[in-house]
Amino acid sequence: MKVFQWTALALAVSTAFSTMAQSTAPAQENTEQTETNETPSEIEVVEVKGVKQADLKARDLERMKNGFSSVISTDDLGNFVDQNVAESLRRLPGVTLQRSEGEGKFVTVRGLGPGFVSINMNGAQMSGAGEERKVGLDALPADLLGTIEVLKTLTPDQNLNSIGGTVNVKAISAFDRGKNTLKMRVQDAYSEAREKHSPKFSLDGTQFFLDNTFGIGFAISHEDRKTQIDETRHHSTNEMKFYTADLGKTEEEIAQGDEILAPSQLEIRREIAGRTRQAAALNLEYKPSADAYYYAKGTFTQFEDDDRAQREFYDFQDAGSVGNDEIVYVNGATKEFILSDIDVFHQHFLQESKNKTITFSLGGENRIAERFVFDYEYAQSRSEEDSTGDRRVQFRERDLIVYGQGGRDNINARILSPQEAAQIAGLTYDPENSIFGTSGSGDGSDLSNYQFDNLFLEGGTRIDEIKTVNLNLRTDIFNDWLNTIKFGVQVSERDHVRDKDRWSFDPSAGDCSDDACIAAVNSTLADYDTQIPSNSAFQLPFESRAVVDQIVDATRQTVEPATNGEVSIESTKGDYSITEDTQAVYAMAELPLGPDATLITGVRWAQTEFSSTGFLSLENDDFEFNGAGAGALDIAIPLPEASIKYSEFFPSAHIKWEPSENFLVRAAAWTSFTRPSFKQARAFAVFDSDIELCPPGSDDCDDSQGGASLQQLSQYVLGSDNALDVGNPNLVAMTSINYDASIGWYPSENLFMEAAIFYKDIDNFIVDVNGIGMALNDLPLTLPVNQVTEFVIPQDLYLNEINITVNGNKASVIGLELSYNQYFENGLFIQSNATILDSEATLDGSIRQGKVALPDQADTTFNLVFGWESETFSARLIGNVRSEVLEQIGSCPITADLNDPKSCKIWGDQYQDSVKSLDFKLQYDITEYAQLYFDAINLTEESDLRYFQGNALSGGNILYQKEEYGRSYQLGVNIKFY
């Protein structure tokens, strides 16, 4: 990769400042240590009592940092406003929360999504078990922590793999608290939607030994969380569908009929979730003298999920394309439609998983010969996700007539009888001569028509492990020209492995050895006690969890005969291993610019070595030959290991100026990067399951060659219209030049105001490209197509529809952050912040013409806390407002006509709707040692809504996903024993 063009400029600026410092700056004693080398003796211990003093502590910590940051601290009992780290972070300027199942999970910083944000525990990078680099923070209860900080500008001695920012969560430290403490929390939460209680218990404390030279900080937490999420979603596809009525119509009548753009699928879900969350932290620190400091810090988090998902699925796209006489009715004004030959699925899914993360670090700091400081650290983070017991039963009725209508907040669907459908469509229906072909089995109310036709079993593991060594040497000079010089090296190894086994099959294809299995295989939904879940949108009743396990246990014996003892191709195609080794070295100096200003400047060099294994896979779900059945030609071939090495220099300059006791001014020009996600960069190649083969020497391709023998089929050639999803191990990291400036005003303890402006210029922006044309031998990885013997795949085969991730062009973000906190003599207080952003991205011309907003960013975020506090009582009303967020982009390549919605799919842009949430928190000090609190969460009953942009043919926005989780309440008591 090229070195940034402005490197020379940054060094020149540094030299100029240095020259100015030599001529103007008097000698000064700089008592501030760099951020990564703060020792317990250098941290001011603040006696925290109440909301105001917790805010003051956060302000003091922010002022001490070399870079610009936002900090959340605890009150006098070590309490945060929220119950996990992600929920707390959304109160900060520039931070946006992403929820999952009603609970905060991921954070976006300054307009850049969770994949752009690095998560550290006690300064060490945390691992995550998903295919993305983003780390879920829902597993971290706030009870474990002393402070949470978001670093928005980074100096060369910090890991720069973070264009958005770095979140550092710090465990409880005895030296931070400065005294012996012990606190217990007992809490009960209640979910209105689930109508269940969720108990929680935590204990934390600090203790000094050996004449206050050895300190222990510890915390344990246990919670049984029960929730219920009602969800309506557009299922698995991001594509809507065009409908024009064609039943009994001529081509001319079809061409003159109404055309609408409407959902192609609908799934109604209810997720009944139980999560047992356990966490512990231990912080051992030893400071035998002013010149020596040693530590061992560890954090353990584990959550076990036991989820039950009830699903009702309408597959509208079964109706096929226009001309098949299956689109019964379309109303261009109301956007209603009626389709025939539609399958309706009834699924009951049980999922049990365990996720465990252990992060620890060992290190120390020693002062040598009075002016040299050497610090060192070994850190390791390992995350494991184990889901070995997932199972699902599916009942289905085929060839139904279904009514549908899409809207912004909902998708309506219901099964119609032939008579109802004919009446709505204005058709004449004769039961003896049905106009609906094979459709018309009834109105869907006869449960005996829903056959048990699929057993789904899955188990898998993911492991992500990061090992890092940091070595730093600083020399303190403190003369007229130079304060400190610092050098360092960081070496990191990361291993990421996924191994999944999945079986999904019709159990009737296997052999049963007992009556229970035979009865289950031939059963229908009518054979079981069922009922429609209360307060739900389901139209079909559901069996109990015990019945699901009964069916699974009875039919599990059919797995081997039904699958010939082989693991499903669905398992193998997703298995992979990734190794990522990184090295970095840096040099950094701090220079005085006068009695009240300093410049930190330097450069960091980082190198990444990435390698990946994976599979070339082709799954023939819809392909049959010679009566062998679908899936008979499943193919999975290991890919040769793919690897890449890239490196870059990252210079920066940071100025910190305190013109008076009440003002703090910061300015920075710095560079950083973000590596591609594992999903984007890993080696894999998956052909669409609905494949087409072409006879030798012919373009007459088809997706069914029932008359061909296996020997004849070996001469067929894979067609150019087959879709291919492929990884890109050649991806390099996105890089960004970042500019920041801020001014903070601290006129008194009762008032704080801050304004910050920032700009990010991002190069090599990574984008997902859908449907481009490319030859196989031009792909960024080599496909072993010569090992496919069932049919022919030429090395130079040109495919018209390849989905791949590429390094795109440029993106930019500009924003303004404002903060205002004030405390009044009568006890009233206001805490507020706002962030206003604007962004644009230029994507590859094969996916989108023109410019678009940067995905995952909210243009406006506003937080307001209005409260009152006395010595024994406090009440807070907490509001959060966030504008809509663009999450995914529809394709509209430069070759497309902007006025043609079939080639330019701007209507496919997906947004997360704006949010206006309101929470309430009440605290009362019963005694000096006991505090009672009550929280009311989501008083406005906000839901998480995602939708397609839509157009005139759809009637506006069309729902993609909606999660409703209702209000919840928490009542608890904090007891301190000190």
N, C-alpha and C positions, 0 to 999 in steps of 0.2 A: 504493500500500500504506500501511497505517496505521503510524504511529510506535509503537514498542514502549511499552507503558504504563509500564514501569519506568524510562524515560529520566530522568524528573524525579527519581526516587528515586536513581538513580546520581549525578546531578549534585549532589543534596543531600548525599549521602554524601561526595562529593569536597569540597564546600564545608566540611562539618563537619571533615573531616580537615585541610583547609587551615587552618581557624581554630585547631584544636588545635596544628598545627605552629607557627603564629605565636606561640602562648603558651608552648610548651614546648620547641621544638627550638632548640638552639644552632646557630650557623653551622657549616657543615661543607663540606669539600672532597670532592666525589663524583668519584672517578676513573673510575667505570664509564661507558663509552660505551654508547649504545643498540645493540641487537643488529645493526641494519642498517647501523651506521656504524663497526664495529670496523675499525681499520686495522692493518697489520702490526706497527707499533710497540707497539700496545696488546694484542697477543696474546702471552701467556706461552709461551715455547718450552720444552717439557718433553722432556728426554732420555728416550726410551722404550726400555726394555729388558725384554722379556718380557711375559707375560700380565698380571701384576700392574700393571706400570707403564702398560700400555695402558688398563687399567681406571681407574687414577688419573687419567690424562689425560682420559678421558671424564667422570669426576666433576667435574674442574676446569672443563671446558667447560660442563657443565650448570649449575654454580653461577654462572657468569658471565652467563647469560642473564637477560633481564628477565622472561620467562615460563617456565612449567614445561615441561621437555623431557626427552627421553631421547636419549643420544648413544652411538654406536658409534665407537670409534677403532681405529687400527691398532697393531700391535706394532712392535718395533724395526726390522723389515725392511719395514714398510708393508703387512703382511698382515692380511686379515680372516679370520675362521674359514671363511666361505663364499665361493662363487665368483661370485655376483651379488648385487645390492643387496637384492632381495626376500628371498633366503635369509638374509642377515645380519639384516634387520629383524625376522624372526620371533623372535629372541632377546630382544626388548625387551618390557617389560610393556605390556599393552594392545594389542599388535599381533598380528594373525592373518594367516597366509599363505594365499593361494589359488594352487593349482598348475595348470599346464597342461602336458600331456605329460611329467609327472614332474619338472618344474622349477618353482621358485617364480616367480610372475609378478606377481600383484597383492597388495596388503596392505590389511587392514581395521584401522582404528584406533578403539579404545574402542567397539566394538560397531557401528560404522558402516562400510558397505561401501566398496569402492574408488572408487565414484562420489562419495563424501563426502570423499575425501582428495585434497588438492592435492599435486602433485609438482613440485618446483623443482630446477633445476640451477644451482648457484652463486647461489641466490636468485631466478632467473628461471624463470617458469612453463614447463614442458615441454609440448609438443604431443603429440597421439596421433592415429593415423589411423583409429581405430574409431568406431562409432556411439555408444559410451559416452564419458563424459568421463574415465574411468579410464585411467591410463597404465601400460602394461606395463613392469616394471623388469627383465625377463629379458634385455633387450638391453644392459644396463649391467654390464660386468664390474667386479668390485671393485678390479681393478688400477688403475683410473683415479682412485681416490678417496682423499682424505685423511681425511674424516670423513663419517658419515651421522647426521643428526639428525632426530628426530621432534618437532615443536613441537606441544604439546598445549593450550597457551593462547596466544592471539594478541593483540597490542597494536594500537591503531588505525593505526600506521604500517605494518602488514603487510596483505597481501591477505587479506581475511576470507572469501573464497569457499571455505570449508572448515569444515564442521560437525564432521567427525571429527578433523582435524588436518592438519598440513602436513609432508611429508617433504622435507627439503632435503639433496641430495647435493652435497658440495663437492669439487671437483677438487684435485689436488695443488698446493700453493702453496710457493714458495721461502721466503717470509717466515714461513709457518707452520712449516716444518721448520727454518728458521734456519741452514742450512748447505748446502754443495754436496754433492749425493748422486747416485748412479747405481746402479740395481738391475736385474737381469735375472731373469726367471723362465722355467723350462722345465718343462712338465708333460705327463704322459700320463694320461688317464682311460680306464677300462675299464667297459663296461656288460655285466653278466651276461646281460641279456635279449637285447641285440643281438649280443653276442659280438664287439664291435668296439672298436678303440682310438680315442680322441679327443685328438689332440695340441693343445697350447696354448703360446703364446709371448707374453711381455710384457716391456716395457722402460719404466722410468720414472726420473725424476730431477729435480733442481733445480740451478740454477746462478745465481750472483750476478755482476754486472758493475758497472762505474762506481762503485767504492768502496762496494759493497753497497747502492746506491740503486736498482738495476734487477735484478729477479729473474725467472727463467723457471722454470716448473714444467711438465713435459710427461709424457705417458704414451702408449704405443701397445700394442695387444693384438690378437692373432689366435688364433682357435680354430676347429677343425673338430670339431663335436660330432655324434656319431652315437648315436641312441637308437632304441628299439623300445617301443611301447606297445600292449598288448593290451587291447581295450576291448569290453565288452558294454553295450549301451544300448537304451533304449526308443525309439530312433530320433528322429523329429522331433516327435512329438505328446506333449502333457502329459496326455492323456486315456487312462485305462484303459477297459475295456469290460465290460458285464454280459453273461454268457452263460447261457442255459438251453437244454438239448437240445430240438431241434424236429424232427429228421428222422423222418418218418413218424408224428408224434404229432398228436393232436387238440388243440384250444385248451385243453380241460380238462386233458389230460395235461401240456401245457406249463406251465400255471398251477400244477400240483401238483409239478412237477419241481424239482430242485436249481437254485439260482441262485448263481453265483460272480461275483466281480469280478477280472478278470485282464488281463494285458497285451494291448494292441491291436496292437503291433508288436514286432519284435525285430531288432536289427542286431548282428552280430558283426564287429568290426573289428580289423585290425592296421595300425598306423601305423608305417611304417619311415621314420624321419626323418633328414635330414642338414641341419645348419645350419652355415654358415660365418659366424662372427661376427667383425667387425672394429670396432675402436674406437680413438679417439685423443682426447687432450685437450691443450690448450695454454693456459697461464696466464701472461700477461705483466703485470708489476706494476712501477710506477715511483714511487719516493718521493724526490723531490729534496730535500725539506726536511720539517720537522715539520708544516708547514702545507699540504702539498700531496701528493696521492696520486692516481695514474691507473692504469687497468687495462684490459686487453682479455682476455676469457676465452672460450674456445670448446671445445665438445665435439662430436665426431662419432661416431655409432654406426651401424652397418649390419649387417644380417644377411640372408643369402640362404638361403632354405629350399628344399630339394629333397625332397619327401615323396612316398611311395608308400603309398596306402591300399587295402588289400584288404577288401572288404565282402561279407558274406552277409546277406541281408535277407529276413525272413519277415513278410509283410503280413497278420497275422491278421484285421484289420478287413475284408478282402475278403469275409469270410463274410456280411456284411450283418446286418440286424436279425433278431430272433426272428420266425419264421414263414416264412422263406425255405427251410427244409429244408436248411440248410448247417451247422448246429451239430449235429454227429453225437453227441457224448457230453460229459457234464459230470458230474464227481464232486465233490459238495459237501464231502466229508471231506478228500480229498487235493488239491483245487483243480486237478485235471487236466482237460483238455478236448481234444477232437478236432474239427477244422473241415474242411470240404470247400471246393472251388473257391478255393483259396488260391494266390497267385502267390509264387514264390520267386525272388529276384533275386541275380545274381552280378555284382558291380561291381568294377572295377579303376580306381582314380582316381590320376592323376599331377598333382601340383601343384608349380609353381615360382614363387616370389615373392621380391621384394626389398623390404625395409623400411629406409628411411634417415631418420635424424633429425639435424639440425644445430641446435645451440643456442649462441648467443653473446651476449655483453653487452659494451658499451663504456661506461665511466663514470669518475668520479673524485670527489674530495672536496677542498674548499679551505676553510681557515680564514681568515676575513676580520675585520680589526679586532679580533683576539684572541678575541672572544667569540661570533662568528657562524661557523657551519659550514654550508656549502652542498654538498650532494652530488647527483649527477645520473647517470642511466643510461638507455641505450637497449638494449633486449634483444629478441631475435628467436629464435623456435623454429619450425622447419618440419619436418614429418614427412610422408614420402611412402611410400605402399605401392603396389607395382606387381606385379600378378599377371596376366600376359598369356598364359601358356601352359598353363593348366589344361585337362586333357582326361580323359575317362572313357569306357570302353566298358562296355556292360551286356548280359549274357545273362540270359534269363528262361525259366522253364518255368511254364506256366499250369495252373490247375485241378488242383492237387495236394491230397492229404489230409495234414493236418499235425497232429501232436501238440504240445501246449504245456502248460507249468506254470510259474507265476511264484513266485519266492521272493525273500528279502531280498538274497541274495548272487549270485543268478543267475536267468536265465530259460532254461528248457530248451525245446528245440524239435527235432523231427526229422520227416522225411517218412515217411509210412506207405504201405504197399501197401494196396489195398482189403481184402485178406484180413486183414491185421493190424488194420486199423481196425475191421472187423466183429467180430473176435474180442474185442478190448478192450471194445467197446461192447455186446457181447452180442447182436449182430444176425446174421441169416442173409444170407450173400452169395452171389448167383448171377451169375457172370460174364456170362451171357447176358442178364440183366435187372438191371443195376446199380441198387442203391438209392441210389447217390451222384450220379445225374444225369450231368452232363458231367464229373464228376471221376473219378479213378481211372486216370490214365495210367501209373501205376507207382509205385515206391518212391523215385523221384528219382535213382537211380543211373545211368540212361542219359543220358550227357552229350549225346547227339545230340538230345535234347528241349529243350536250352537254346539258344534262338535269340538271335542278335545282333539286338537290337531297339531300341537307343538309343545315339546318339552325343551326348556332352555336351562342348561347348567353351565356355570362358569366359576372358575377360580383363577386367581392370578396374584402375582407379586410385583412390586416395583421397589427398587432400592436406589437411593441417591446418596452418595458419600463424598464429602469434600474434606481434604486434608491440606492444611496450610502452615507454612513456616514463615515468620516475619522476623527480620533482623534490622535494627536501626541504630545508628550512631550519631549523636548530636554533640557538638562542641559549643559551649557558651563563651562568647568573646566580649560582647557588650562594650565596644569602643565607639568612637565617633562615626564609624562607617559601617559597622556590622554588629548585629546582636548574636545571631546563631547561624551555624551551618549544620545541615542534617543530610545524611546519606542513608540509604536502606535498600533492602532486597526482599522480595516476596516470591515464594515458590508454592504453587498449588497444584494438587492432583484431584481430579473429579471423575468418578465412575458412576454411570447411570445405566441401570439394567431393567428391562421389562420382560416378564415371562407370563403369558396368559394361556390358559386352556379353556376352550369354549366348545360346547356341543349344543346345537340347535337343530332339532329334527322332529319328524312326525313319528311318535312312538309306535304307530301301527305298522311301521316298516320293520320293527324288531319282533322278536319272539318272546312270548310270555310263558312262564313256567308254572303259574298258579292262577287261581280264579280271581284273586284281588287285582292282579295286573290286567287280566283280560277285561274285567269289569271297568277298570279305569280307562284303558285304552279305547274302549267302545262307548264311553260315557258322554253325556251331554250336560249342559248347564242345568237342565231340569232335574237331573239326578241328585242334586245337592240342595241343602237348605241355604237359601240366599235371601238377601234383602238389600234394598237401595240405601246406601249410607246417608245418614241424616245431614241436612243442610248442604247437599252436594248438587252438582249439575248432571250427575249420571242419569242415564235413561235405563240402564241395565242393572240388575241386582248383583251383588258380589257374595261369594262364598267366604267362609271364615278362614283365618290363617291356618287353623288346624286341618281344615279340608285340603288346603294347598299342600301342606306337608304330607298328608295322607296320600294324595295323588302322586307326588314326587317319589315317596318311598315305595309305592306299589309299582311304579313304571321305570324306576332307575335301572332295572335289570335289562331294559331294552336298548341301553346306550351302545353296548358293544356290537350286538347283531345289526342294529340300525346303521351304525357308522363303520362297520367292518373293522372295529377296533382301532380306528384312526382318529387322531385329534382333528377337529374341524379346521379347514383352511382359514376360517375366521380367527383362529388362535394364532397360527403360525405367522400369518402376514403382519401381525402387529408386534411380534417379538423383535427385540433389538438390544444391542449393547453400545454404549458410547463411552469413550475416554477423552477427557479434555485436560490437557496439561498447560499451565500458564506460568510464565516467569515475568517478573517486573523488577526494574531498578529505578531509582530516582535520586535526584540531588535537589536540595531546597535550601534557600537562605532567607533569613529575616533581616531586613535593613531598616534602620531608623530614618524617618522622613521629617524629623523634628521632635520636640518634646512630647507630642500627643499623637503621633502617627507612625505607622509601620507599614512596610511592604514585604509581603511573603511572595517569593517568586521561585520558579524552578521548573523542572521538566521530569516527566515520568515516561519510561519506555516499557511497553507491554507487548508480550508475544504470546500467541495462542496456537497450540497444536491440537487439532480436533480429528478424531477418527471414529468411524461408525460401522457396525455390521447391521444387516437387515435381510429382507427377502424380496425376490421377484415373485409375485403371486397373481394368479388368475382364477377367479371363482366363477364357476359356470352354473349359477342358480337357475337361469332360464334357458339353458342350452341342453338339448337332448339329441342323442344319436342312437339310431337302431333300437329304440325302446329301452335303452339302458337307464334312462331317467336323468333328471336334472342333477347337476353336481358330479356327474360321473367323471369329468375331466378336470377336477380341481388340481391346480399346479402350484407348488411352492418350491422355489430354488434359492439357496443362499446366494447373496450378492458378494462379490469380492469386497474386501475392506476398502472403504473410501476414506481419504484423509486430506487435510489441508493445513498449511501453516501460514500465519500472517502476523505482522507486527506493525507498530506505529509509535511515534513520539507524541506526547501530550503535554505541552507547555501551559503555564498559567501564571497569572499575577493577581494578587489579592491585596487591597489596601484597606486598612482599618484606621480610622481617624476619630478621636474624641476631642472636638474643639472646646468642650466644656464638660462639666460633670453631668449635665442634663442631655447631652446630645451624643449620638454615636452614628457615624457615617461609614458605610462600607461600599466598596466598588471592586468588581472582579471581572477578569476576562480569563476563562479557563476552558479546557477541553476535556471531553469524556467520550465514552463509547458504550454500546449495548450489543452484546452478542445475540445471534439468532436463537430462537427457541429450539429445544430438542426436536420438536415435531417438524419444524421447518428444515433443519439441517441434517437430520438423520437419513441414513440410506434406506430407501424403500421404493418399491414400484408396484402399484396395485392397479390392474386392469378392471374396468367396470364389470359387474357381474352379469350384465345383459350384453354378451359379446356377439359379434357378427363374424362369420367366416365366409370367404369367397372361394368358389370352386376354381380349380386350376384354369388359368387363362380367361377368367370371366369376372366381370364386375357385378354380377347378379348375386350380391351378398345377402345373407339371411341369418337370423338368430336361432334357427331350428333346422337341423339337417337329419331329420328322423329316418330318412331312407338310406343314409350313408353308413357303410360298415366302418369299423375302426381302421381297417387298412386303407380304405378310400379316403377317410377323413384326414389321414396323415399327409395327404397332398393338398389339403385346403390351406388357404393363406388368410392370416388375420387381416380384417378389413381396416381401411384408413379412418373410418368413422367411430372406431372404438375409443372410449375415453380412458385416460391414464392419469392417475394421481401419482406423483413422483416427488421424492425428496431432493434436496439440493445441498450436498455436502460441501460445495464450493462457495457457499455464502460466507461473506466476511462481515465483520461487525459494522453496525452503523456508527458513525462518528459525528460529534457535535461541537461546534464552537458556541460557548455560552457567555452571555454578557449579563451582569447583575449590578444593580445599584440600589442602596437602601439608606434611609435615614430614620433613626429612632429618637423619640423625645421622651425623657423621663423627668418631668418637672417636679414630681413629688411621688410619695408612695401611693397616692390616691388616683394618679392619672398616668396613662401610658398611651402613646400614639406612635404608629410606625407606618411608613410607606415604602414599598419596594417595587422596582420595575425590572423585568428580565426579558431576554430575547435568546432564543435557541435556533441556531442555523444547522440543520441536520443534513448530513451527506450519506450516500449509500443507503437511503431509507429502504427498509425491507418491506416488500409488498407481496401478497398472494395474488397470483395471476391465474385467471380461470379461462379455459377454452382457447389457448393459443395453438398454433400449428408449428410442429417441429419434427425433424427426423430423429429416430432413436439414437443414431450414432452422433447426434449433436447434443445429447443430454449431458448433464454434468456428472453422471455416473455411468459405468459400463453395465449393460444388462446382459446376462448370460442366455440370450435367446437361442443360441445354438444348442443348448441343453434341453429345449422344448422339442419333444419328438412326436407329440400327439397331433400337431399340425405345424404349419410353417409360420415363423415370424422373421421376416428378413431384417438383417442388421440395419439397412438403410430405410426401413419402412417409415413413411411420413404419416403422422397422425394429426388429424384436424382438431382434436380436442384434448389438450394436455393441461392439467392443473398443476402448477408448480409455484414455488416461492423464489423470487429473484431480488437482487439488489436494485432498487429503483433509482429515481433521481434525487430530488431534494424535498425537504419539508422544513417548516419554520413555525415557531410559536412565539408570540409576544404577549406579555401579560402585566397586570398591575395588582399588587396585593396591598390591602389596607387593613390596619388593626386599630381598635380603639377600646380601651378598658378604663372605666372610671368607678371609683368608690366614693360614696357620699357619707357625710357625718351621721345621717339618720339610719345608716345600715343598708340603704339601697345600693345596688351596684349593677353595672352593665359590662358585659364582656362581648366583644363583637369583632368580626373580621369579614372581609369580602375579597373575592378574587375575580377579576375580569380578564378573559383571555380571548385571543383571536389566533387562528392557525390556518395554514394551508399546506397541502401536499401535492406534489406532482408525481403521478403514478406512471407506470409503464404504459405506453400507448396501446398495448394490446389488451389492457383491461379498462382503462378509463381515459377519455380525452378531457382536456381542460384541467382545472384545479379543484380539489375537494378539501373539506376540513380534515384535520388530523383525527383519526379514529381515537376513541376512548377519552376524549377531552370534553369538559363542560365549559361553555362560554362564561357562565356566571355561577359562583358559589357564594352563599351568604350564611353566616352563623351568628346567632344572637342569643345571649343568655341574659335574662332579666331576673334579678333576685334580690333577696333581703336577708341580712345576716345579723345576728346578735351574738352575745357570748355563748349562748346555749342553743340557738335555733338558727336554721338557715333553710331557705326555700328557693328553688331555681326553676324557671320555665325556660326550656332549651329548645330553640327553633333552628332548623336547618333547611335551606332552600338551595336546590341545585337545578340548573337548566338541563335540557335534553342533551343526550350524548350520542354521537354517531359511533356505532359499533362495527358495522360491516358495510362494505361498499359493493354495489351492483356494477356489473360490467357495462361499459359503453365505449368500445374501442374506437380508435380514430377512423376506422373504416365504416363505422355505423352512422346511420342517419338519426340525428337527434330527435326527429319527429316520428320515428318508427319505434314503438315500444317493444317490438319483438327482437330488434337488434341492439337497441340502446336501453338497457335495463336500469335506468336511474331510479325507477320505481322500486327496485330491489334494495336500495339503501335501507339499512336497519338502524333504528334509533332506540335508545332507552329513554323513556319518557321522563319529564321533569318530576322532581320530588319536593314536597313541602311537608316536612315531618315536625312533630311537636312532642317533646318529652317533659316530664315533670319529676323533680327530685326534692325530697323533704328530709331533713336531718334534725334530730333533737338529742342533745346531750342529757341523758337521764342523770348521770353523775359525772364526776371527773374521769371515771374509768369506763363508762358504758355509753354507747351512742345507738339510738334507734334510727333507722332510715326506711324510707318508702319511695319506690320509683314507679312511675307510670310511663310506659314506653309505647310509642306509636299511637298517641291519642287521636291523631287524625285518620287512623286506619289506612295509611298509605299502602299501596300495592306496588310491586315492581312490574312495570309494563314496558314491553318491547314491541315495536311495530315496523312494518314495511312502510316506506314513504308513500307508495301507491301513486296513482294518477287518475285522470278522468274516467278511464275504463273501470277502475276499481271503486270509484266513488270516494277517493281519498285514502287515508291511512288504513292499513289492514293489520290486524293483530298478528304478531309472531309468537309472543309468550307473555303470560300474565301470571304472577305469583301473588297470592293473597294469604297473609299470615295473621292479620288482626292485631289486637292490643295484647299486651302482657303487663304483669305487675310483679313487683319484687318487694318483699318485706324482710328486713333483717336487722341484726344487732351486731355491733362491733364492741368487743371488750378488750381493753388493754390492761396489762398486768405490770405496769411500771409507773 
